[in-house]
Amino acid sequence: MIRTKYLVTSQNFLDTEEIDDLINYFLEENPQIEIIDIKYQSNISAVADSGVSATYFNNSALIIYREPEKYISRLGIEFGEEDDEQR
């Protein structure tokens, strides 16, 4: 089955996330998936009002991947790809 995962960085003054860290963590947690594509987007916006200004950075990624298919028969028998840990 083809699925997607949307990741977005959170930017605050003391703690910034990097988009590649989020992507790598997702991939480490899901070693069984097959990556189809990763779409990356970076945005910057600035706001100014009454002498107060701010700049916002936003990085995001959309991971498109395929999960291993597993089928369960009417008898409850599971068929499909196996995880490496089960071998």
Sequence and secondary structure as in RCSB ss.txt:
>XXXX:A:sequence
MIRTKYLVTSQNFLDTEEIDDLINYFLEENPQIEIIDIKYQSNISAVADSGVSATYFNNSALIIYREPEKYISRL
GIEFGEEDDEQR
>XXXX:A:secstr
 EEEEEEE  B SS B  HHHHHHHHHHH TT EEEEEEEEEEEEEEEETTEEEEEEEEEEEEEEE   EEE TT
S EEE   GGG 
